[in-house]
Amino acid sequence: MSEISEGPIDGFWAVIPAGGSGTRLWPLSRSGSPKFLHDLTGSGWSLLQGTVDRLAPLSEQRLLIVTGLRHAEEVREQLPDLGIDSLLVEPSPRESMPAIGLAAAILAQRDPDAIIGSFAADHVIRDDESFRRSVREAVAVAQTGMLVTIGIEPTSPATGFGYIKLGSELDVQGAPRAHGVESFVEKPDATTAQSYLDSGDYRWNAGMFVFKATALLEMLDQYQPGLAADLRAIAGNPLRLTELWPRLTEIAIDKAIAEPAAADGRVAVIPGEFDWDDVGDFDSLASLLSESADGVKVLGKPEYVVAQETTGVIAPRSGRVVVTLGVEDIIVVDTSDAVLVTTRARAQDVKRVVQRLKADGRADLT
């Protein structure tokens, strides 16, 4: 059955947490202009716009974006059709559980039968239809009251992701690929990651969750009762947001409820079969870009790059011409106030540069 004939899912709400600063993509991504607001693939759309478009056929304009105060204006500029009640602004970053939990508390008031799909604003997915099929299966399982995640089939022994260990198959109509979740596993070392890959029993944890709004709140009542009470209070009286928000527990949804709920047999996983990338660093970004005629990958205008005997990624963003000669797997990012030069092999270490700048009192650059 095609996506068009299936249509939107009754009662399904798309929640998009749009936060973080993407420090490994500095100086493109910064705290004031994080990666979800940028076009990092040459598509002409920001990652946020691509996420909204991917979810639109499922939610029929039932959308709630959760973002920070610094980013709210640009989010509205990028999404001019966004409804007035479709943007939830956090006073400060508090990790994913307060953001998702408050969205659930608010939507449970609007629609007690709401099913929520929470998907990060800064991921790249190549096969939208396969992704939407996975969401449909996840919704079918969430109707039973379980917390459902979509696990990505690993393609390498990655040490930068958490993992989900598959449990037994579930018998849920409309969800033929559903499994229970035996456990969530922290980021492993290389040897352990290889064993996970070889076993076929693990999926990458991409932070995608689908659940009944009321079921999530019940789990919060059990596993994080203080946080649950404060979130319900804010949803009941939005004027208390600035009063209560600073005292909310700063915790990710995985730690807050997914891990303990999995131990209690209350979490399911749909193994996703689509290409996914969290665009975590410039090495990851390089794999998403096409090579230009001279062999490098250019993020921006090719006329600003002159590359000879060069491989890697060049992002000319300052208006200057970037010239390279005889270098391999290089990363060059040229912006108006900072230039980054490194290699793909050191892409993960860019975060340390940002930490150094902050320590040196150069927060203006971060």
HELIX and SHEET records of a PDB file:
HELIX    1   1 GLU A    3  GLU A    6  1                                   4    
HELIX    2   2 THR A   23  LEU A   25  5                                   3    
HELIX    3   3 LYS A   35  LEU A   37  5                                   3    
HELIX    4   4 LEU A   47  SER A   59  1                                  13    
HELIX    5   5 ALA A   72  GLN A   78  1                                   7    
HELIX    6   6 SER A   96  ARG A  110  1                                  15    
HELIX    7   7 ASP A  128  ALA A  142  1                                  15    
HELIX    8   8 ALA A  190  SER A  199  1                                  10    
HELIX    9   9 ALA A  213  TYR A  223  1                                  11    
HELIX   10  10 PRO A  225  GLY A  236  1                                  12    
HELIX   11  11 PRO A  238  ARG A  240  5                                   3    
HELIX   12  12 LEU A  241  LEU A  244  1                                   4    
HELIX   13  13 TRP A  245  ARG A  247  5                                   3    
HELIX   14  14 ILE A  253  ILE A  253  1                                   1    
HELIX   15  15 ASP A  254  ALA A  258  3                                   5    
HELIX   16  16 GLU A  259  ALA A  263  1                                   5    
HELIX   17  17 PHE A  282  ALA A  286  1                                   5    
HELIX   18  18 PRO A  302  TYR A  304  5                                   3    
HELIX   19  19 ARG A  344  ASP A  349  5                                   6    
HELIX   20  20 VAL A  350  ALA A  359  1                                  10    
HELIX   21  21 ALA A  363  LEU A  365  5                                   3    
SHEET    1   A 9 LEU A  87  GLU A  90  0                                        
SHEET    2   A 9 LEU A  63  GLY A  68  1                                        
SHEET    3   A 9 PHE A  12  ALA A  18  1                                        
SHEET    4   A 9 ILE A 115  SER A 118  1                                        
SHEET    5   A 9 TYR A 202  LYS A 212 -1                                        
SHEET    6   A 9 LEU A 147  ILE A 152 -1                                        
SHEET    7   A 9 VAL A 267  GLY A 272  1                                        
SHEET    8   A 9 HIS A 179  VAL A 185 -1                                        
SHEET    9   A 9 TYR A 163  GLU A 169 -1                                        
SHEET    1   B 2 VAL A 124  ILE A 125  0                                        
SHEET    2   B 2 TRP A 276  ASP A 277 -1                                        
SHEET    1   C 4 LYS A 297  VAL A 298  0                                        
SHEET    2   C 4 GLY A 312  PRO A 316  1                                        
SHEET    3   C 4 ILE A 330  ASP A 334  1                                        
SHEET    4   C 4 VAL A 339  THR A 343 -1                                        
SHEET    1   D 2 VAL A 305  GLN A 308  0                                        
SHEET    2   D 2 VAL A 322  LEU A 325  1                                        
END                                                                             
